[in-house]
Each structure stands twice: as structure tokens, then as C-alpha cells.
Amino acid sequence: MEGKPIFFEIWESRTGYDGLIGGFFVQPTLSANEYNVRIIKDWQERITDTSPSFAKGKVRIQDKVRDTSK
């Protein structure tokens, strides 16, 4: 739904143990589909990140299609 946050997680999968790298969220709107977001490296605590990382993502919102054949 428009304006409802969508949360994403980024995982390291090149090793035997998958570790959480970080995550981000977007609050999509109908007027935008591409977002530049800052990656949050620690979900648990608020810290000052002296070397922030960023990601670019695309989100498409579309209306639910109702099955009218029933």
C-alpha cells in the first residue's frame, strides 16, 4: 500500500555462515518508483556511522486485482 513501509535486509552469503550486513526501508508512493536509501548497519542501536553506505532500489506499487469470476 502507498505510504506503508517496506523493510529490506541485506545478508552476506559468500561464507558458510550468513551474517546480517544491514537493512533499509522505503515508504513507497505512487509518484516515485526509485529510491536512494541509507543502509542501517545496526538495527539494535542508534550509532553515529562515520562511513555510511547507500543503496538504490526500485519499488512498484500496483492495485490488487480482484477475481470477479466467482
PDB file of N, H, CA, C and O in Angstrom:
ATOM      1  N   MET A   1       0.833  -1.179   0.000  1.00  0.00           N
ATOM      2  CA  MET A   1       0.000   0.000   0.000  1.00  0.00           C
ATOM      3  C   MET A   1       0.881   1.248   0.000  1.00  0.00           C
ATOM      4  O   MET A   1       1.986   1.245   0.542  1.00  0.00           O
ATOM      5  N   GLU A   2       0.389   2.273  -0.595  1.00  0.00           N
ATOM      6  H   GLU A   2      -0.509   2.275  -1.036  1.00  0.00           H
ATOM      7  CA  GLU A   2       1.136   3.521  -0.646  1.00  0.00           C
ATOM      8  C   GLU A   2       1.371   4.052   0.770  1.00  0.00           C
ATOM      9  O   GLU A   2       0.456   4.093   1.593  1.00  0.00           O
ATOM     10  N   GLY A   3       2.615   4.458   1.034  1.00  0.00           N
ATOM     11  H   GLY A   3       3.358   4.425   0.365  1.00  0.00           H
ATOM     12  CA  GLY A   3       2.969   5.041   2.316  1.00  0.00           C
ATOM     13  C   GLY A   3       3.308   4.051   3.410  1.00  0.00           C
ATOM     14  O   GLY A   3       3.864   4.445   4.436  1.00  0.00           O
ATOM     15  N   LYS A   4       2.993   2.780   3.227  1.00  0.00           N
ATOM     16  H   LYS A   4       2.541   2.460   2.394  1.00  0.00           H
ATOM     17  CA  LYS A   4       3.319   1.760   4.230  1.00  0.00           C
ATOM     18  C   LYS A   4       4.769   1.341   4.043  1.00  0.00           C
ATOM     19  O   LYS A   4       5.181   1.040   2.923  1.00  0.00           O
ATOM     20  N   PRO A   5       5.557   1.315   5.123  1.00  0.00           N
ATOM     21  CA  PRO A   5       6.975   0.993   4.969  1.00  0.00           C
ATOM     22  C   PRO A   5       7.205  -0.453   4.531  1.00  0.00           C
ATOM     23  O   PRO A   5       6.500  -1.373   4.947  1.00  0.00           O
ATOM     24  N   ILE A   6       8.210  -0.617   3.684  1.00  0.00           N
ATOM     25  H   ILE A   6       8.783   0.131   3.347  1.00  0.00           H
ATOM     26  CA  ILE A   6       8.673  -1.936   3.260  1.00  0.00           C
ATOM     27  C   ILE A   6      10.111  -2.055   3.747  1.00  0.00           C
ATOM     28  O   ILE A   6      10.949  -1.213   3.424  1.00  0.00           O
ATOM     29  N   PHE A   7      10.401  -3.099   4.524  1.00  0.00           N
ATOM     30  H   PHE A   7       9.720  -3.783   4.787  1.00  0.00           H
ATOM     31  CA  PHE A   7      11.719  -3.292   5.105  1.00  0.00           C
ATOM     32  C   PHE A   7      12.508  -4.324   4.300  1.00  0.00           C
ATOM     33  O   PHE A   7      11.963  -5.342   3.874  1.00  0.00           O
ATOM     34  N   PHE A   8      13.789  -4.050   4.099  1.00  0.00           N
ATOM     35  H   PHE A   8      14.232  -3.223   4.446  1.00  0.00           H
ATOM     36  CA  PHE A   8      14.688  -4.932   3.360  1.00  0.00           C
ATOM     37  C   PHE A   8      15.883  -5.268   4.243  1.00  0.00           C
ATOM     38  O   PHE A   8      16.354  -4.417   4.999  1.00  0.00           O
ATOM     39  N   GLU A   9      16.373  -6.494   4.155  1.00  0.00           N
ATOM     40  H   GLU A   9      15.990  -7.184   3.542  1.00  0.00           H
ATOM     41  CA  GLU A   9      17.585  -6.901   4.847  1.00  0.00           C
ATOM     42  C   GLU A   9      18.623  -7.306   3.815  1.00  0.00           C
ATOM     43  O   GLU A   9      18.289  -7.853   2.764  1.00  0.00           O
ATOM     44  N   ILE A  10      19.885  -7.034   4.122  1.00  0.00           N
ATOM     45  H   ILE A  10      20.157  -6.590   4.975  1.00  0.00           H
ATOM     46  CA  ILE A  10      20.998  -7.401   3.251  1.00  0.00           C
ATOM     47  C   ILE A  10      21.848  -8.413   4.004  1.00  0.00           C
ATOM     48  O   ILE A  10      22.340  -8.134   5.098  1.00  0.00           O
ATOM     49  N   TRP A  11      22.016  -9.584   3.415  1.00  0.00           N
ATOM     50  H   TRP A  11      21.616  -9.810   2.526  1.00  0.00           H
ATOM     51  CA  TRP A  11      22.747 -10.669   4.076  1.00  0.00           C
ATOM     52  C   TRP A  11      24.011 -11.015   3.299  1.00  0.00           C
ATOM     53  O   TRP A  11      24.038 -10.937   2.070  1.00  0.00           O
ATOM     54  N   GLU A  12      25.047 -11.394   4.021  1.00  0.00           N
ATOM     55  H   GLU A  12      25.024 -11.457   5.019  1.00  0.00           H
ATOM     56  CA  GLU A  12      26.297 -11.899   3.441  1.00  0.00           C
ATOM     57  C   GLU A  12      26.111 -13.392   3.227  1.00  0.00           C
ATOM     58  O   GLU A  12      25.858 -14.131   4.179  1.00  0.00           O
ATOM     59  N   SER A  13      26.232 -13.835   1.996  1.00  0.00           N
ATOM     60  H   SER A  13      26.437 -13.235   1.223  1.00  0.00           H
ATOM     61  CA  SER A  13      26.004 -15.262   1.726  1.00  0.00           C
ATOM     62  C   SER A  13      27.194 -15.928   1.043  1.00  0.00           C
ATOM     63  O   SER A  13      27.061 -17.025   0.501  1.00  0.00           O
ATOM     64  N   ARG A  14      28.350 -15.280   1.064  1.00  0.00           N
ATOM     65  H   ARG A  14      28.458 -14.388   1.504  1.00  0.00           H
ATOM     66  CA  ARG A  14      29.521 -15.880   0.414  1.00  0.00           C
ATOM     67  C   ARG A  14      30.259 -16.845   1.325  1.00  0.00           C
ATOM     68  O   ARG A  14      31.183 -17.529   0.886  1.00  0.00           O
ATOM     69  N   THR A  15      29.864 -16.906   2.578  1.00  0.00           N
ATOM     70  H   THR A  15      29.113 -16.350   2.934  1.00  0.00           H
ATOM     71  CA  THR A  15      30.529 -17.808   3.520  1.00  0.00           C
ATOM     72  C   THR A  15      29.530 -18.856   3.992  1.00  0.00           C
ATOM     73  O   THR A  15      28.353 -18.804   3.635  1.00  0.00           O
ATOM     74  N   GLY A  16      29.996 -19.798   4.787  1.00  0.00           N
ATOM     75  H   GLY A  16      30.953 -19.840   5.076  1.00  0.00           H
ATOM     76  CA  GLY A  16      29.112 -20.827   5.310  1.00  0.00           C
ATOM     77  C   GLY A  16      28.084 -20.272   6.276  1.00  0.00           C
ATOM     78  O   GLY A  16      26.977 -20.800   6.379  1.00  0.00           O
ATOM     79  N   TYR A  17      28.442 -19.210   6.982  1.00  0.00           N
ATOM     80  H   TYR A  17      29.341 -18.781   6.898  1.00  0.00           H
ATOM     81  CA  TYR A  17      27.530 -18.583   7.929  1.00  0.00           C
ATOM     82  C   TYR A  17      27.007 -17.296   7.314  1.00  0.00           C
ATOM     83  O   TYR A  17      27.792 -16.407   6.981  1.00  0.00           O
ATOM     84  N   ASP A  18      25.705 -17.184   7.159  1.00  0.00           N
ATOM     85  H   ASP A  18      25.067 -17.905   7.430  1.00  0.00           H
ATOM     86  CA  ASP A  18      25.102 -15.974   6.599  1.00  0.00           C
ATOM     87  C   ASP A  18      24.945 -14.932   7.697  1.00  0.00           C
ATOM     88  O   ASP A  18      24.190 -15.126   8.650  1.00  0.00           O
ATOM     89  N   GLY A  19      25.660 -13.833   7.556  1.00  0.00           N
ATOM     90  H   GLY A  19      26.274 -13.674   6.783  1.00  0.00           H
ATOM     91  CA  GLY A  19      25.573 -12.776   8.547  1.00  0.00           C
ATOM     92  C   GLY A  19      24.806 -11.589   8.015  1.00  0.00           C
ATOM     93  O   GLY A  19      24.882 -11.271   6.828  1.00  0.00           O
ATOM     94  N   LEU A  20      24.067 -10.934   8.889  1.00  0.00           N
ATOM     95  H   LEU A  20      24.005 -11.192   9.854  1.00  0.00           H
ATOM     96  CA  LEU A  20      23.304  -9.761   8.508  1.00  0.00           C
ATOM     97  C   LEU A  20      24.239  -8.573   8.342  1.00  0.00           C
ATOM     98  O   LEU A  20      24.941  -8.199   9.281  1.00  0.00           O
ATOM     99  N   ILE A  21      24.252  -7.978   7.155  1.00  0.00           N
ATOM    100  H   ILE A  21      23.682  -8.282   6.393  1.00  0.00           H
ATOM    101  CA  ILE A  21      25.079  -6.805   6.883  1.00  0.00           C
ATOM    102  C   ILE A  21      24.353  -5.544   7.324  1.00  0.00           C
ATOM    103  O   ILE A  21      24.952  -4.667   7.946  1.00  0.00           O
ATOM    104  N   GLY A  22      23.080  -5.449   7.008  1.00  0.00           N
ATOM    105  H   GLY A  22      22.594  -6.162   6.503  1.00  0.00           H
ATOM    106  CA  GLY A  22      22.311  -4.264   7.363  1.00  0.00           C
ATOM    107  C   GLY A  22      20.950  -4.308   6.710  1.00  0.00           C
ATOM    108  O   GLY A  22      20.505  -5.353   6.236  1.00  0.00           O
ATOM    109  N   GLY A  23      20.302  -3.180   6.690  1.00  0.00           N
ATOM    110  H   GLY A  23      20.663  -2.331   7.075  1.00  0.00           H
ATOM    111  CA  GLY A  23      18.979  -3.119   6.089  1.00  0.00           C
ATOM    112  C   GLY A  23      18.561  -1.692   5.819  1.00  0.00           C
ATOM    113  O   GLY A  23      19.265  -0.743   6.166  1.00  0.00           O
ATOM    114  N   PHE A  24      17.413  -1.554   5.198  1.00  0.00           N
ATOM    115  H   PHE A  24      16.841  -2.325   4.916  1.00  0.00           H
ATOM    116  CA  PHE A  24      16.860  -0.242   4.907  1.00  0.00           C
ATOM    117  C   PHE A  24      15.361  -0.385   4.721  1.00  0.00           C
ATOM    118  O   PHE A  24      14.835  -1.495   4.642  1.00  0.00           O
ATOM    119  N   PHE A  25      14.685   0.738   4.654  1.00  0.00           N
ATOM    120  H   PHE A  25      15.111   1.640   4.719  1.00  0.00           H
ATOM    121  CA  PHE A  25      13.252   0.693   4.383  1.00  0.00           C
ATOM    122  C   PHE A  25      12.890   1.849   3.461  1.00  0.00           C
ATOM    123  O   PHE A  25      13.586   2.862   3.397  1.00  0.00           O
ATOM    124  N   VAL A  26      11.790   1.672   2.755  1.00  0.00           N
ATOM    125  H   VAL A  26      11.224   0.849   2.807  1.00  0.00           H
ATOM    126  CA  VAL A  26      11.223   2.732   1.929  1.00  0.00           C
ATOM    127  C   VAL A  26       9.744   2.851   2.269  1.00  0.00           C
ATOM    128  O   VAL A  26       9.105   1.885   2.687  1.00  0.00           O
ATOM    129  N   GLN A  27       9.218   4.043   2.082  1.00  0.00           N
ATOM    130  H   GLN A  27       9.737   4.828   1.743  1.00  0.00           H
ATOM    131  CA  GLN A  27       7.782   4.284   2.185  1.00  0.00           C
ATOM    132  C   GLN A  27       7.333   4.697   0.792  1.00  0.00           C
ATOM    133  O   GLN A  27       7.371   5.879   0.453  1.00  0.00           O
ATOM    134  N   PRO A  28       6.906   3.727  -0.020  1.00  0.00           N
ATOM    135  CA  PRO A  28       6.636   3.991  -1.433  1.00  0.00           C
ATOM    136  C   PRO A  28       5.439   4.916  -1.656  1.00  0.00           C
ATOM    137  O   PRO A  28       4.495   4.957  -0.866  1.00  0.00           O
ATOM    138  N   THR A  29       5.516   5.647  -2.754  1.00  0.00           N
ATOM    139  H   THR A  29       6.283   5.614  -3.395  1.00  0.00           H
ATOM    140  CA  THR A  29       4.415   6.499  -3.193  1.00  0.00           C
ATOM    141  C   THR A  29       4.110   6.153  -4.642  1.00  0.00           C
ATOM    142  O   THR A  29       4.944   5.572  -5.337  1.00  0.00           O
ATOM    143  N   LEU A  30       2.927   6.508  -5.092  1.00  0.00           N
ATOM    144  H   LEU A  30       2.250   6.980  -4.527  1.00  0.00           H
ATOM    145  CA  LEU A  30       2.556   6.238  -6.481  1.00  0.00           C
ATOM    146  C   LEU A  30       3.345   7.101  -7.453  1.00  0.00           C
ATOM    147  O   LEU A  30       3.486   6.740  -8.621  1.00  0.00           O
ATOM    148  N   SER A  31       3.862   8.238  -6.991  1.00  0.00           N
ATOM    149  H   SER A  31       3.747   8.531  -6.042  1.00  0.00           H
ATOM    150  CA  SER A  31       4.564   9.158  -7.888  1.00  0.00           C
ATOM    151  C   SER A  31       6.052   8.846  -8.035  1.00  0.00           C
ATOM    152  O   SER A  31       6.715   9.449  -8.879  1.00  0.00           O
ATOM    153  N   ALA A  32       6.598   7.923  -7.241  1.00  0.00           N
ATOM    154  H   ALA A  32       6.059   7.432  -6.556  1.00  0.00           H
ATOM    155  CA  ALA A  32       8.023   7.582  -7.343  1.00  0.00           C
ATOM    156  C   ALA A  32       8.183   6.074  -7.307  1.00  0.00           C
ATOM    157  O   ALA A  32       7.435   5.375  -6.624  1.00  0.00           O
ATOM    158  N   ASN A  33       9.171   5.576  -8.053  1.00  0.00           N
ATOM    159  H   ASN A  33       9.779   6.144  -8.608  1.00  0.00           H
ATOM    160  CA  ASN A  33       9.430   4.142  -8.003  1.00  0.00           C
ATOM    161  C   ASN A  33      10.900   3.826  -7.788  1.00  0.00           C
ATOM    162  O   ASN A  33      11.267   2.653  -7.717  1.00  0.00           O
ATOM    163  N   GLU A  34      11.748   4.836  -7.683  1.00  0.00           N
ATOM    164  H   GLU A  34      11.449   5.789  -7.741  1.00  0.00           H
ATOM    165  CA  GLU A  34      13.163   4.611  -7.438  1.00  0.00           C
ATOM    166  C   GLU A  34      13.571   5.400  -6.207  1.00  0.00           C
ATOM    167  O   GLU A  34      13.231   6.574  -6.065  1.00  0.00           O
ATOM    168  N   TYR A  35      14.304   4.742  -5.318  1.00  0.00           N
ATOM    169  H   TYR A  35      14.580   3.788  -5.432  1.00  0.00           H
ATOM    170  CA  TYR A  35      14.645   5.348  -4.034  1.00  0.00           C
ATOM    171  C   TYR A  35      16.135   5.185  -3.758  1.00  0.00           C
ATOM    172  O   TYR A  35      16.698   4.112  -3.974  1.00  0.00           O
ATOM    173  N   ASN A  36      16.761   6.235  -3.286  1.00  0.00           N
ATOM    174  H   ASN A  36      16.304   7.107  -3.111  1.00  0.00           H
ATOM    175  CA  ASN A  36      18.121   6.181  -2.779  1.00  0.00           C
ATOM    176  C   ASN A  36      18.015   6.151  -1.265  1.00  0.00           C
ATOM    177  O   ASN A  36      17.459   7.065  -0.657  1.00  0.00           O
ATOM    178  N   VAL A  37      18.548   5.102  -0.662  1.00  0.00           N
ATOM    179  H   VAL A  37      18.999   4.360  -1.156  1.00  0.00           H
ATOM    180  CA  VAL A  37      18.369   4.910   0.777  1.00  0.00           C
ATOM    181  C   VAL A  37      19.710   4.683   1.462  1.00  0.00           C
ATOM    182  O   VAL A  37      20.674   4.228   0.845  1.00  0.00           O
ATOM    183  N   ARG A  38      19.748   5.004   2.729  1.00  0.00           N
ATOM    184  H   ARG A  38      18.965   5.374   3.229  1.00  0.00           H
ATOM    185  CA  ARG A  38      20.934   4.761   3.537  1.00  0.00           C
ATOM    186  C   ARG A  38      20.783   3.398   4.198  1.00  0.00           C
ATOM    187  O   ARG A  38      19.732   3.092   4.762  1.00  0.00           O
ATOM    188  N   ILE A  39      21.823   2.584   4.133  1.00  0.00           N
ATOM    189  H   ILE A  39      22.676   2.833   3.676  1.00  0.00           H
ATOM    190  CA  ILE A  39      21.804   1.262   4.752  1.00  0.00           C
ATOM    191  C   ILE A  39      22.088   1.408   6.241  1.00  0.00           C
ATOM    192  O   ILE A  39      23.080   2.021   6.635  1.00  0.00           O
ATOM    193  N   ILE A  40      21.223   0.849   7.053  1.00  0.00           N
ATOM    194  H   ILE A  40      20.417   0.351   6.733  1.00  0.00           H
ATOM    195  CA  ILE A  40      21.394   0.853   8.501  1.00  0.00           C
ATOM    196  C   ILE A  40      22.145  -0.418   8.868  1.00  0.00           C
ATOM    197  O   ILE A  40      21.659  -1.522   8.624  1.00  0.00           O
ATOM    198  N   LYS A  41      23.325  -0.266   9.451  1.00  0.00           N
ATOM    199  H   LYS A  41      23.720   0.631   9.649  1.00  0.00           H
ATOM    200  CA  LYS A  41      24.170  -1.428   9.731  1.00  0.00           C
ATOM    201  C   LYS A  41      23.839  -2.102  11.050  1.00  0.00           C
ATOM    202  O   LYS A  41      24.170  -3.273  11.235  1.00  0.00           O
ATOM    203  N   ASP A  42      23.200  -1.403  11.966  1.00  0.00           N
ATOM    204  H   ASP A  42      22.932  -0.452  11.815  1.00  0.00           H
ATOM    205  CA  ASP A  42      22.860  -1.997  13.254  1.00  0.00           C
ATOM    206  C   ASP A  42      21.415  -1.645  13.592  1.00  0.00           C
ATOM    207  O   ASP A  42      21.112  -0.500  13.929  1.00  0.00           O
ATOM    208  N   TRP A  43      20.530  -2.628  13.501  1.00  0.00           N
ATOM    209  H   TRP A  43      20.776  -3.558  13.228  1.00  0.00           H
ATOM    210  CA  TRP A  43      19.118  -2.390  13.776  1.00  0.00           C
ATOM    211  C   TRP A  43      18.862  -2.181  15.269  1.00  0.00           C
ATOM    212  O   TRP A  43      17.860  -1.571  15.641  1.00  0.00           O
ATOM    213  N   GLN A  44      19.752  -2.676  16.122  1.00  0.00           N
ATOM    214  H   GLN A  44      20.566  -3.171  15.820  1.00  0.00           H
ATOM    215  CA  GLN A  44      19.501  -2.682  17.561  1.00  0.00           C
ATOM    216  C   GLN A  44      19.780  -1.340  18.235  1.00  0.00           C
ATOM    217  O   GLN A  44      19.057  -0.952  19.152  1.00  0.00           O
ATOM    218  N   GLU A  45      20.811  -0.630  17.796  1.00  0.00           N
ATOM    219  H   GLU A  45      21.399  -0.945  17.051  1.00  0.00           H
ATOM    220  CA  GLU A  45      21.210   0.591  18.482  1.00  0.00           C
ATOM    221  C   GLU A  45      21.361   1.738  17.512  1.00  0.00           C
ATOM    222  O   GLU A  45      21.679   1.541  16.340  1.00  0.00           O
ATOM    223  N   ARG A  46      21.132   2.932  18.007  1.00  0.00           N
ATOM    224  H   ARG A  46      20.874   3.093  18.959  1.00  0.00           H
ATOM    225  CA  ARG A  46      21.382   4.137  17.213  1.00  0.00           C
ATOM    226  C   ARG A  46      22.836   4.529  17.435  1.00  0.00           C
ATOM    227  O   ARG A  46      23.243   4.817  18.561  1.00  0.00           O
ATOM    228  N   ILE A  47      23.602   4.540  16.381  1.00  0.00           N
ATOM    229  H   ILE A  47      23.271   4.306  15.466  1.00  0.00           H
ATOM    230  CA  ILE A  47      25.006   4.910  16.481  1.00  0.00           C
ATOM    231  C   ILE A  47      25.334   5.892  15.369  1.00  0.00           C
ATOM    232  O   ILE A  47      24.612   5.993  14.377  1.00  0.00           O
ATOM    233  N   THR A  48      26.418   6.601  15.547  1.00  0.00           N
ATOM    234  H   THR A  48      27.004   6.519  16.353  1.00  0.00           H
ATOM    235  CA  THR A  48      26.888   7.503  14.504  1.00  0.00           C
ATOM    236  C   THR A  48      27.733   6.703  13.531  1.00  0.00           C
ATOM    237  O   THR A  48      28.747   6.119  13.913  1.00  0.00           O
ATOM    238  N   ASP A  49      27.318   6.677  12.283  1.00  0.00           N
ATOM    239  H   ASP A  49      26.494   7.152  11.973  1.00  0.00           H
ATOM    240  CA  ASP A  49      28.035   5.937  11.249  1.00  0.00           C
ATOM    241  C   ASP A  49      28.920   6.920  10.487  1.00  0.00           C
ATOM    242  O   ASP A  49      28.423   7.754   9.730  1.00  0.00           O
ATOM    243  N   THR A  50      30.226   6.818  10.689  1.00  0.00           N
ATOM    244  H   THR A  50      30.629   6.140  11.304  1.00  0.00           H
ATOM    245  CA  THR A  50      31.136   7.770  10.051  1.00  0.00           C
ATOM    246  C   THR A  50      31.397   7.454   8.589  1.00  0.00           C
ATOM    247  O   THR A  50      31.898   8.308   7.856  1.00  0.00           O
ATOM    248  N   SER A  51      31.069   6.249   8.150  1.00  0.00           N
ATOM    249  H   SER A  51      30.662   5.556   8.745  1.00  0.00           H
ATOM    250  CA  SER A  51      31.214   5.909   6.725  1.00  0.00           C
ATOM    251  C   SER A  51      29.932   5.223   6.253  1.00  0.00           C
ATOM    252  O   SER A  51      29.906   4.003   6.092  1.00  0.00           O
ATOM    253  N   PRO A  52      28.874   5.998   6.032  1.00  0.00           N
ATOM    254  CA  PRO A  52      27.583   5.399   5.668  1.00  0.00           C
ATOM    255  C   PRO A  52      27.615   4.737   4.290  1.00  0.00           C
ATOM    256  O   PRO A  52      28.383   5.118   3.407  1.00  0.00           O
ATOM    257  N   SER A  53      26.764   3.747   4.145  1.00  0.00           N
ATOM    258  H   SER A  53      26.140   3.437   4.862  1.00  0.00           H
ATOM    259  CA  SER A  53      26.591   3.057   2.867  1.00  0.00           C
ATOM    260  C   SER A  53      25.196   3.383   2.343  1.00  0.00           C
ATOM    261  O   SER A  53      24.265   3.614   3.115  1.00  0.00           O
ATOM    262  N   PHE A  54      25.070   3.399   1.022  1.00  0.00           N
ATOM    263  H   PHE A  54      25.826   3.212   0.395  1.00  0.00           H
ATOM    264  CA  PHE A  54      23.799   3.737   0.401  1.00  0.00           C
ATOM    265  C   PHE A  54      23.430   2.672  -0.627  1.00  0.00           C
ATOM    266  O   PHE A  54      24.296   1.967  -1.145  1.00  0.00           O
ATOM    267  N   ALA A  55      22.150   2.566  -0.912  1.00  0.00           N
ATOM    268  H   ALA A  55      21.447   3.139  -0.491  1.00  0.00           H
ATOM    269  CA  ALA A  55      21.653   1.636  -1.916  1.00  0.00           C
ATOM    270  C   ALA A  55      20.597   2.344  -2.752  1.00  0.00           C
ATOM    271  O   ALA A  55      19.967   3.300  -2.299  1.00  0.00           O
ATOM    272  N   LYS A  56      20.415   1.869  -3.961  1.00  0.00           N
ATOM    273  H   LYS A  56      20.926   1.093  -4.329  1.00  0.00           H
ATOM    274  CA  LYS A  56      19.355   2.375  -4.837  1.00  0.00           C
ATOM    275  C   LYS A  56      18.418   1.207  -5.113  1.00  0.00           C
ATOM    276  O   LYS A  56      18.862   0.122  -5.488  1.00  0.00           O
ATOM    277  N   GLY A  57      17.136   1.433  -4.929  1.00  0.00           N
ATOM    278  H   GLY A  57      16.777   2.315  -4.625  1.00  0.00           H
ATOM    279  CA  GLY A  57      16.168   0.371  -5.145  1.00  0.00           C
ATOM    280  C   GLY A  57      14.962   0.866  -5.904  1.00  0.00           C
ATOM    281  O   GLY A  57      14.640   2.053  -5.876  1.00  0.00           O
ATOM    282  N   LYS A  58      14.298  -0.047  -6.583  1.00  0.00           N
ATOM    283  H   LYS A  58      14.560  -1.012  -6.606  1.00  0.00           H
ATOM    284  CA  LYS A  58      13.069   0.272  -7.305  1.00  0.00           C
ATOM    285  C   LYS A  58      11.929  -0.516  -6.700  1.00  0.00           C
ATOM    286  O   LYS A  58      12.057  -1.709  -6.425  1.00  0.00           O
ATOM    287  N   VAL A  59      10.808   0.163  -6.495  1.00  0.00           N
ATOM    288  H   VAL A  59      10.704   1.132  -6.718  1.00  0.00           H
ATOM    289  CA  VAL A  59       9.600  -0.450  -5.947  1.00  0.00           C
ATOM    290  C   VAL A  59       8.439  -0.043  -6.833  1.00  0.00           C
ATOM    291  O   VAL A  59       8.305   1.126  -7.195  1.00  0.00           O
ATOM    292  N   ARG A  60       7.596  -1.012  -7.183  1.00  0.00           N
ATOM    293  H   ARG A  60       7.705  -1.961  -6.889  1.00  0.00           H
ATOM    294  CA  ARG A  60       6.420  -0.699  -7.997  1.00  0.00           C
ATOM    295  C   ARG A  60       5.177  -1.037  -7.193  1.00  0.00           C
ATOM    296  O   ARG A  60       5.040  -2.141  -6.664  1.00  0.00           O
ATOM    297  N   ILE A  61       4.285  -0.081  -7.110  1.00  0.00           N
ATOM    298  H   ILE A  61       4.396   0.815  -7.539  1.00  0.00           H
ATOM    299  CA  ILE A  61       3.012  -0.281  -6.426  1.00  0.00           C
ATOM    300  C   ILE A  61       1.943  -0.476  -7.485  1.00  0.00           C
ATOM    301  O   ILE A  61       1.862   0.273  -8.459  1.00  0.00           O
ATOM    302  N   GLN A  62       1.131  -1.489  -7.277  1.00  0.00           N
ATOM    303  H   GLN A  62       1.197  -2.097  -6.486  1.00  0.00           H
ATOM    304  CA  GLN A  62       0.008  -1.667  -8.190  1.00  0.00           C
ATOM    305  C   GLN A  62      -1.202  -2.101  -7.379  1.00  0.00           C
ATOM    306  O   GLN A  62      -1.077  -2.731  -6.329  1.00  0.00           O
ATOM    307  N   ASP A  63      -2.361  -1.754  -7.884  1.00  0.00           N
ATOM    308  H   ASP A  63      -2.462  -1.242  -8.737  1.00  0.00           H
ATOM    309  CA  ASP A  63      -3.595  -2.120  -7.203  1.00  0.00           C
ATOM    310  C   ASP A  63      -3.779  -3.624  -7.240  1.00  0.00           C
ATOM    311  O   ASP A  63      -3.369  -4.298  -8.184  1.00  0.00           O
ATOM    312  N   LYS A  64      -4.412  -4.139  -6.178  1.00  0.00           N
ATOM    313  H   LYS A  64      -4.745  -3.592  -5.410  1.00  0.00           H
ATOM    314  CA  LYS A  64      -4.752  -5.570  -6.170  1.00  0.00           C
ATOM    315  C   LYS A  64      -5.792  -5.820  -7.251  1.00  0.00           C
ATOM    316  O   LYS A  64      -6.729  -5.040  -7.420  1.00  0.00           O
ATOM    317  N   VAL A  65      -5.619  -6.903  -7.973  1.00  0.00           N
ATOM    318  H   VAL A  65      -4.858  -7.537  -7.836  1.00  0.00           H
ATOM    319  CA  VAL A  65      -6.593  -7.297  -8.992  1.00  0.00           C
ATOM    320  C   VAL A  65      -7.579  -8.252  -8.323  1.00  0.00           C
ATOM    321  O   VAL A  65      -7.189  -9.294  -7.796  1.00  0.00           O
ATOM    322  N   ARG A  66      -8.839  -7.889  -8.348  1.00  0.00           N
ATOM    323  H   ARG A  66      -9.156  -7.043  -8.776  1.00  0.00           H
ATOM    324  CA  ARG A  66      -9.865  -8.725  -7.739  1.00  0.00           C
ATOM    325  C   ARG A  66     -10.375  -9.748  -8.730  1.00  0.00           C
ATOM    326  O   ARG A  66     -10.566  -9.455  -9.910  1.00  0.00           O
ATOM    327  N   ASP A  67     -10.592 -10.953  -8.232  1.00  0.00           N
ATOM    328  H   ASP A  67     -10.436 -11.192  -7.274  1.00  0.00           H
ATOM    329  CA  ASP A  67     -11.143 -12.024  -9.058  1.00  0.00           C
ATOM    330  C   ASP A  67     -12.661 -11.861  -9.096  1.00  0.00           C
ATOM    331  O   ASP A  67     -13.350 -12.155  -8.119  1.00  0.00           O
ATOM    332  N   THR A  68     -13.167 -11.394 -10.221  1.00  0.00           N
ATOM    333  H   THR A  68     -12.607 -11.154 -11.014  1.00  0.00           H
ATOM    334  CA  THR A  68     -14.618 -11.167 -10.349  1.00  0.00           C
ATOM    335  C   THR A  68     -15.329 -12.341 -11.009  1.00  0.00           C
ATOM    336  O   THR A  68     -16.524 -12.261 -11.295  1.00  0.00           O
ATOM    337  N   SER A  69     -14.601 -13.434 -11.253  1.00  0.00           N
ATOM    338  H   SER A  69     -13.631 -13.498 -11.021  1.00  0.00           H
ATOM    339  CA  SER A  69     -15.221 -14.566 -11.934  1.00  0.00           C
ATOM    340  C   SER A  69     -16.052 -15.444 -10.999  1.00  0.00           C
ATOM    341  O   SER A  69     -16.751 -16.345 -11.462  1.00  0.00           O
ATOM    342  N   LYS A  70     -15.987 -15.193  -9.687  1.00  0.00           N
ATOM    343  H   LYS A  70     -15.420 -14.460  -9.310  1.00  0.00           H
ATOM    344  CA  LYS A  70     -16.733 -16.033  -8.723  1.00  0.00           C
ATOM    345  C   LYS A  70     -18.097 -15.471  -8.462  1.00  0.00           C
ATOM    346  O   LYS A  70     -18.860 -16.041  -7.683  1.00  0.00           O
TER     347      LYS A  70
END
